[in-house]
Amino acid sequence: MSIAELTDKALALPFEEKEELVQIFLDSMEGQDTDLSQEDIAVALQRNREIEEGLVKPISHEEFLKAFPERNGLLRS
């Protein structure tokens, strides 16, 4: 199974199962150097909850980069 296929299947899971899967992955990375803090994870889970509840509309990565070009290095000081 490819990563794309796995990702599609994971994204189709209900929120609670996604949350469980995230925790399984995080536990498997215990002791490895990552840039993810517990706060980062909490924000991501909250954002996912908001999307699933229809409180916010998700945008694509491309739309994000257009809206925030400084995040893509498009704006120079």
C-alpha positions in Angstrom: 0.0 0.0 0.0 1.4 3.4 -0.9 1.6 6.4 1.5 -1.1 8.2 -0.6 -3.5 5.2 -0.3 -2.7 4.9 3.5 -3.3 8.7 3.9 -6.6 8.5 2.1 -7.8 5.7 4.3 -6.6 7.5 7.5 -8.3 10.7 6.5 -11.6 8.9 6.0 -11.6 7.7 9.6 -13.9 9.2 12.2 -12.2 11.8 14.4 -11.9 9.5 17.4 -10.1 6.9 15.3 -7.8 9.5 13.8 -7.0 10.7 17.3 -6.1 7.2 18.3 -4.0 6.7 15.2 -2.1 9.9 15.9 -1.4 8.7 19.4 -0.1 5.4 18.1 2.2 7.1 15.7 3.5 9.5 18.4 4.1 6.6 20.8 6.0 4.8 18.1 8.3 7.8 17.7 9.0 8.0 21.5 12.7 9.0 22.0 13.2 10.2 18.5 14.0 13.8 17.8 10.9 15.6 16.4 9.8 19.2 16.1 6.3 18.4 17.3 5.3 19.7 20.7 2.2 18.5 22.6 0.8 22.0 21.9 1.3 21.5 18.2 -0.5 18.2 18.3 -3.4 19.7 20.4 -3.8 22.5 17.8 -3.8 20.1 14.9 -6.4 17.9 16.6 -8.6 20.9 17.5 -8.3 22.1 13.9 -9.4 18.7 12.6 -12.4 18.7 15.0 -13.4 22.2 13.7 -13.2 21.0 10.1 -15.2 17.8 10.8 -17.9 19.8 12.7 -18.2 22.2 9.8 -17.1 25.2 11.9 -14.3 26.1 9.4 -13.7 25.4 5.8 -10.4 23.6 5.0 -8.1 25.0 2.3 -5.5 23.3 0.2 -1.8 23.7 0.8 -1.7 25.7 -2.4 -4.5 28.1 -1.2 -2.6 28.5 2.1 0.6 29.5 0.3 -1.3 32.0 -1.9 -2.9 33.5 1.2 0.3 33.6 3.2 3.1 34.0 0.6 5.7 34.9 3.4 5.3 31.2 4.5 6.5 30.2 1.0 9.4 32.6 0.9 7.6 34.6 -1.8 7.9 37.9 0.0 11.4 39.2 0.7 12.2 41.9 3.2 
